[in-house]
Amino acid sequence: MRYFVQLSYKGTQFHGWQVQPNAVSVQAVLNKAFSTILRQNIDLTGAGRTDTGVHASFFIAHFDVNEEISDIEKLKFALNNLLPFDIAIQKIYLVADDLHARFSAKEREYQYFISIQKNPFLMETSYYLQRKLDLDLMNNAAQILFEYTDFTSFSKLHTDVQTNNCKIYKAQWERHDATLIFTIRADRFLRNMVRAIVGSLVDVGMQKSDLQKFRNIIESKNRSNAGFSVPAKGLFLTDIVY
């Protein structure tokens, strides 16, 4: 029996999603909680890897058990009582045996949050940048992303992927009071891709760069030409489509 788990987590205290030696990860904490409650060894598979400090308001993981779970709500309640406050389970539901949390995903969406006004309640979940940014210019640059599929320039070097091609479906900046929100949706993302794109767009917004330079960055297929990687704390995984 395969179950999907819909959850959310604040990544501030975690070294990313994936289990790793000598560091606390979201996956490790969940594996321990599920194994304790279900009294068997449970190893969850996540929809993807989030880096240290990155958050997820929507995340999917799956796990397998030999027998159907009799009371899902009781399991969810027990898990939420056992898990730390920065991880929450929203749903657990039975799926087809061949549905995979990572490989069956068709689209993913991330949002990046920039605070342009000092706010102590947002310091761990947004990037505080007290600089004037031209949001129209940043949106014009974001539209250029739709013209390309190879995003090598925004990828962390030496990753184990077969291709750096991605299809972007949405890339847009919006302002809500003193917060700038960048929403990007694609069929897949490369390691560090969103943070590198945001850094390059911020350079455009500060007029350190322009639209032609942004286009040149993409076409160069060279990470060293792209902008700085913005801090992980402003990044959220917000949706996954299957």
Sine and cosine of phi, psi and omega as CSV:
sin_phi,cos_phi,sin_psi,cos_psi,sin_omega,cos_omega
0.00,0.00,0.76,-0.65,0.03,-1.00
-0.93,-0.36,0.72,-0.69,0.01,-1.00
-0.86,-0.52,0.65,-0.76,0.17,-0.98
-1.00,-0.07,0.60,-0.80,0.06,-1.00
-0.86,-0.50,0.86,-0.51,0.13,-0.99
-0.99,-0.11,0.82,-0.57,-0.07,-1.00
-0.58,-0.82,0.14,-0.99,0.11,-0.99
-0.64,-0.77,0.44,-0.90,0.03,-1.00
-0.44,-0.90,0.51,-0.86,0.14,-0.99
-1.00,-0.09,0.87,-0.49,-0.19,-0.98
-1.00,0.08,0.05,1.00,-0.12,-0.99
-0.81,0.59,-0.69,0.72,-0.10,-1.00
-1.00,-0.06,0.05,1.00,-0.09,-1.00
-0.92,-0.40,0.52,-0.85,0.09,-1.00
-1.00,-0.01,0.84,0.54,0.02,-1.00
0.99,0.14,-0.09,-1.00,0.00,-1.00
-0.97,0.24,-0.76,0.65,-0.28,-0.96
-0.97,0.26,0.63,-0.78,0.09,-1.00
-0.84,0.54,0.72,-0.70,0.07,-1.00
-0.50,-0.86,0.45,-0.89,-0.06,-1.00
-0.93,0.37,0.62,-0.79,0.11,-0.99
0.86,0.51,0.51,0.86,0.04,-1.00
-0.46,-0.89,0.54,-0.84,0.00,-1.00
-1.00,0.02,0.85,-0.53,0.01,-1.00
-0.87,-0.49,0.33,-0.95,0.03,-1.00
-0.89,0.46,-0.70,0.71,-0.01,-1.00
-0.86,0.51,-0.69,0.73,-0.01,-1.00
-0.89,0.45,-0.69,0.73,0.00,-1.00
-0.90,0.44,-0.67,0.74,0.01,-1.00
-0.92,0.39,-0.69,0.72,0.02,-1.00
-0.83,0.56,-0.69,0.72,-0.01,-1.00
-0.91,0.42,-0.68,0.74,-0.02,-1.00
-0.92,0.40,-0.73,0.69,0.00,-1.00
-0.90,0.44,-0.66,0.75,0.00,-1.00
-0.91,0.42,-0.60,0.80,0.01,-1.00
-0.92,0.40,-0.74,0.68,-0.06,-1.00
-0.95,0.33,-0.68,0.73,-0.07,-1.00
-1.00,0.06,-0.13,0.99,0.05,-1.00
0.84,0.55,0.66,0.75,0.13,-0.99
-0.39,-0.92,0.28,-0.96,-0.03,-1.00
-0.96,0.28,0.90,-0.44,0.00,-1.00
-0.90,-0.44,0.77,-0.63,0.02,-1.00
-0.82,-0.57,0.97,-0.26,-0.05,-1.00
-0.98,0.18,0.59,-0.81,0.09,-1.00
-0.94,-0.33,0.83,-0.56,-0.07,-1.00
-1.00,-0.03,0.28,-0.96,0.01,-1.00
-0.93,0.36,-0.28,0.96,0.01,-1.00
0.11,-0.99,0.04,-1.00,0.01,-1.00
-0.99,-0.16,0.80,-0.60,0.20,-0.98
-0.96,-0.27,0.59,-0.80,-0.06,-1.00
-0.98,0.22,0.16,-0.99,0.05,-1.00
-0.80,0.60,0.79,-0.61,0.06,-1.00
1.00,0.05,-0.17,0.98,0.02,-1.00
-0.99,0.16,0.58,-0.81,-0.05,-1.00
-0.96,-0.27,0.21,-0.98,0.11,-0.99
-0.62,-0.79,0.90,-0.44,0.12,-0.99
-1.00,0.08,-0.28,0.96,0.08,-1.00
-0.58,-0.82,0.85,-0.52,0.00,-1.00
-0.57,-0.82,0.56,-0.83,0.03,-1.00
-0.85,-0.53,0.71,-0.71,0.14,-0.99
-0.72,-0.70,0.36,-0.93,0.07,-1.00
-0.77,-0.64,0.39,-0.92,0.09,-1.00
-0.55,-0.84,0.36,-0.93,-0.03,-1.00
-0.89,-0.46,0.63,-0.77,0.11,-0.99
-0.70,-0.72,0.35,-0.94,-0.06,-1.00
-0.97,0.23,-0.50,0.86,-0.05,-1.00
-0.81,-0.59,0.46,-0.89,0.01,-1.00
-0.90,0.44,0.66,-0.75,0.01,-1.00
-0.97,0.24,0.80,-0.60,-0.16,-0.99
-0.97,0.26,-0.57,0.82,-0.07,-1.00
-0.69,-0.72,1.00,-0.06,-0.05,-1.00
-0.90,0.44,-0.69,0.73,-0.04,-1.00
-0.90,0.44,-0.62,0.79,0.05,-1.00
-0.90,0.43,-0.65,0.76,0.03,-1.00
-0.90,0.44,-0.72,0.69,0.00,-1.00
-0.87,0.49,-0.69,0.72,0.01,-1.00
-0.88,0.48,-0.71,0.71,-0.03,-1.00
-0.91,0.42,-0.65,0.76,0.00,-1.00
-0.90,0.43,-0.72,0.69,-0.01,-1.00
-0.90,0.43,-0.49,0.87,0.08,-1.00
-0.95,0.32,-0.54,0.84,-0.06,-1.00
-1.00,0.07,-0.57,0.82,-0.08,-1.00
-0.95,0.31,0.44,-0.90,0.07,-1.00
-0.91,0.41,0.24,-0.97,-0.09,-1.00
-0.91,0.41,-0.35,0.94,-0.04,-1.00
-1.00,-0.01,0.18,0.98,0.17,-0.99
-0.75,-0.66,0.75,-0.66,0.00,-1.00
-0.71,-0.70,0.70,-0.71,0.07,-1.00
-1.00,-0.08,0.81,-0.58,0.05,-1.00
-0.99,-0.12,-0.69,0.73,-0.05,-1.00
-0.55,-0.83,0.50,-0.87,0.19,-0.98
-0.72,-0.70,0.82,-0.58,-0.06,-1.00
-0.53,-0.85,0.53,-0.85,-0.03,-1.00
-0.95,0.30,0.69,-0.72,0.02,-1.00
-0.74,-0.67,0.13,-0.99,0.06,-1.00
-0.89,0.46,0.53,-0.85,-0.08,-1.00
-0.88,0.48,-0.43,0.90,-0.06,-1.00
-0.99,-0.11,0.07,1.00,0.05,-1.00
-0.99,0.15,0.79,-0.61,-0.12,-0.99
-0.88,-0.48,0.76,-0.65,-0.07,-1.00
-0.84,0.54,-0.60,0.80,-0.03,-1.00
-1.00,-0.06,-0.81,0.59,-0.18,-0.98
-0.98,0.18,-0.30,0.95,0.03,-1.00
-1.00,0.03,-0.12,0.99,-0.02,-1.00
-0.93,0.36,0.73,-0.68,-0.01,-1.00
-0.99,-0.15,-0.56,0.83,0.01,-1.00
-0.58,-0.81,0.47,-0.88,0.13,-0.99
-0.73,-0.69,0.48,-0.88,0.03,-1.00
-0.77,-0.64,0.71,-0.71,0.10,-1.00
-0.86,-0.51,0.46,-0.89,0.15,-0.99
-0.77,-0.64,0.64,-0.77,0.06,-1.00
-0.88,-0.47,0.72,-0.69,-0.10,-0.99
-0.92,-0.39,0.81,-0.59,0.08,-1.00
-0.88,-0.47,0.83,-0.56,0.08,-1.00
-1.00,-0.09,0.81,-0.59,0.01,-1.00
-0.98,-0.21,0.11,0.99,0.07,-1.00
-0.69,-0.73,0.70,-0.71,-0.05,-1.00
-0.88,0.47,0.81,-0.58,-0.03,-1.00
-0.61,-0.79,0.94,-0.35,-0.06,-1.00
-0.87,0.49,-0.40,0.92,-0.04,-1.00
-0.99,0.11,-0.13,0.99,-0.01,-1.00
-0.91,-0.42,0.08,1.00,-0.11,-0.99
-0.90,0.44,-0.48,0.88,-0.02,-1.00
-1.00,-0.08,-0.11,0.99,-0.08,-1.00
-0.77,-0.64,0.28,0.96,0.08,-1.00
-0.39,-0.92,0.28,-0.96,0.03,-1.00
-0.99,-0.15,0.91,-0.42,0.00,-1.00
-0.99,0.15,0.90,-0.43,-0.05,-1.00
-0.73,-0.69,0.98,-0.20,-0.06,-1.00
-1.00,0.02,0.89,0.45,0.02,-1.00
-0.72,-0.70,0.50,-0.87,0.05,-1.00
-0.97,0.23,0.83,-0.56,-0.01,-1.00
-0.88,-0.48,0.69,-0.73,0.04,-1.00
-1.00,0.03,0.99,-0.17,-0.10,-1.00
-0.92,0.40,-0.56,0.83,0.03,-1.00
-0.90,0.44,-0.69,0.72,0.04,-1.00
-0.89,0.46,-0.66,0.75,0.00,-1.00
-0.90,0.43,-0.61,0.79,0.05,-1.00
-0.94,0.34,-0.59,0.81,0.07,-1.00
-0.89,0.45,-0.66,0.76,0.04,-1.00
-0.92,0.39,-0.64,0.77,0.00,-1.00
-0.88,0.48,-0.54,0.84,0.01,-1.00
-0.91,0.42,-0.43,0.90,0.01,-1.00
-0.91,0.42,-0.47,0.88,0.00,-1.00
-0.84,0.54,-0.52,0.85,-0.05,-1.00
-0.92,0.39,-0.30,0.95,-0.05,-1.00
-0.99,0.12,-0.14,0.99,-0.12,-0.99
-0.78,-0.62,0.32,-0.95,0.08,-1.00
-0.81,-0.59,-0.38,0.93,0.00,-1.00
-1.00,-0.06,0.92,-0.38,-0.06,-1.00
-0.90,-0.43,0.64,0.77,0.05,-1.00
-0.82,0.57,-0.59,0.81,-0.04,-1.00
-0.89,0.46,-0.34,0.94,-0.04,-1.00
-0.93,-0.36,0.25,0.97,-0.05,-1.00
-0.97,-0.24,0.61,-0.79,0.15,-0.99
-0.88,0.48,0.64,-0.77,-0.05,-1.00
-0.95,0.30,0.45,-0.89,0.12,-0.99
0.88,0.48,0.67,0.74,0.10,-0.99
-1.00,-0.02,0.23,-0.97,-0.12,-0.99
-0.99,-0.16,0.47,0.88,0.00,-1.00
-1.00,0.06,0.40,-0.92,-0.03,-1.00
-0.99,0.13,-0.46,0.89,-0.04,-1.00
-0.54,-0.84,0.48,-0.88,0.06,-1.00
-0.97,-0.23,0.28,0.96,0.00,-1.00
-1.00,0.08,0.71,-0.70,0.05,-1.00
-0.64,-0.77,0.53,-0.85,0.08,-1.00
-0.96,-0.28,0.92,-0.40,-0.01,-1.00
-1.00,-0.01,0.77,-0.64,-0.02,-1.00
-0.97,-0.23,-0.43,0.90,-0.01,-1.00
-0.49,-0.87,0.65,-0.76,0.09,-1.00
-0.42,-0.91,0.96,-0.27,-0.15,-0.99
-0.47,-0.88,0.65,-0.76,0.11,-0.99
-0.99,-0.16,0.63,-0.78,0.11,-0.99
-0.68,-0.73,0.44,-0.90,0.07,-1.00
-0.91,-0.41,0.77,-0.64,0.10,-0.99
-0.82,-0.57,0.97,-0.24,-0.07,-1.00
0.83,0.56,-0.89,-0.45,-0.05,-1.00
-0.98,-0.20,0.37,0.93,0.00,-1.00
-0.85,-0.53,0.76,-0.65,0.12,-0.99
-0.98,-0.18,0.75,-0.66,-0.06,-1.00
-0.84,-0.54,0.84,-0.54,0.08,-1.00
-0.97,-0.24,0.85,-0.53,0.02,-1.00
-0.94,-0.34,0.79,-0.61,0.03,-1.00
-0.71,-0.71,0.75,-0.66,-0.03,-1.00
-0.80,-0.60,0.70,-0.72,-0.03,-1.00
-0.43,-0.90,0.18,-0.98,0.03,-1.00
-0.95,0.30,-0.44,0.90,0.04,-1.00
-0.31,-0.95,0.29,-0.96,0.03,-1.00
-0.74,-0.67,0.52,-0.85,0.07,-1.00
-1.00,0.01,0.29,-0.96,0.04,-1.00
-0.86,0.51,0.80,-0.60,0.06,-1.00
0.94,0.33,0.13,0.99,-0.11,-0.99
-0.88,0.48,-0.74,0.67,-0.07,-1.00
-0.91,0.41,-0.69,0.72,-0.03,-1.00
-0.91,0.41,-0.56,0.83,0.05,-1.00
-0.95,0.30,-0.64,0.77,0.06,-1.00
-0.89,0.47,-0.73,0.68,-0.01,-1.00
-0.87,0.49,-0.69,0.73,0.03,-1.00
-0.86,0.51,-0.64,0.77,0.02,-1.00
-0.94,0.35,-0.59,0.80,0.04,-1.00
-0.94,0.33,-0.58,0.82,0.06,-1.00
-0.90,0.44,-0.63,0.78,0.07,-1.00
-0.85,0.52,-0.64,0.77,0.06,-1.00
-0.91,0.42,-0.70,0.72,-0.02,-1.00
-0.90,0.44,-0.49,0.87,0.05,-1.00
-1.00,0.00,0.01,1.00,0.00,-1.00
0.89,0.46,0.48,0.88,0.20,-0.98
-0.99,0.15,-0.34,0.94,0.01,-1.00
-0.70,-0.72,0.08,-1.00,0.04,-1.00
-0.65,-0.76,-0.03,-1.00,-0.10,-0.99
-0.90,0.44,-0.64,0.77,0.00,-1.00
-0.93,0.38,-0.63,0.78,0.05,-1.00
-0.91,0.41,-0.60,0.80,0.04,-1.00
-0.90,0.44,-0.67,0.74,0.06,-1.00
-0.89,0.45,-0.66,0.75,0.00,-1.00
-0.89,0.46,-0.59,0.81,0.03,-1.00
-0.87,0.50,-0.74,0.68,-0.01,-1.00
-0.88,0.47,-0.72,0.69,-0.08,-1.00
-0.94,0.34,-0.40,0.92,-0.01,-1.00
-0.94,0.34,-0.44,0.90,-0.04,-1.00
0.81,0.58,0.66,0.76,-0.05,-1.00
-0.70,-0.71,0.91,-0.41,-0.07,-1.00
-0.86,0.51,-0.53,0.85,-0.06,-1.00
-0.93,0.38,-0.28,0.96,0.03,-1.00
-1.00,0.08,-0.31,0.95,-0.06,-1.00
-0.98,0.18,0.16,-0.99,-0.02,-1.00
-0.96,0.28,-0.01,-1.00,0.00,-1.00
-0.92,0.39,0.41,-0.91,0.07,-1.00
-1.00,0.05,0.90,-0.43,-0.04,-1.00
-0.91,0.40,0.38,-0.92,-0.06,-1.00
-0.85,0.52,0.57,-0.82,-0.05,-1.00
-0.89,0.45,-0.49,0.87,-0.15,-0.99
-0.90,0.45,-0.31,0.95,0.02,-1.00
-1.00,-0.01,-0.02,1.00,-0.12,-0.99
-0.98,-0.19,0.74,-0.68,0.04,-1.00
-0.79,-0.61,0.72,-0.69,0.29,-0.96
-0.99,0.16,0.84,-0.55,-0.17,-0.98
-0.89,-0.46,-0.27,0.96,0.00,-1.00
-0.29,-0.96,0.50,-0.87,0.10,-1.00
-0.65,-0.76,0.74,-0.67,-0.01,-1.00
-0.93,-0.37,0.72,-0.69,0.03,-1.00
-0.91,-0.42,0.00,0.00,0.00,0.00
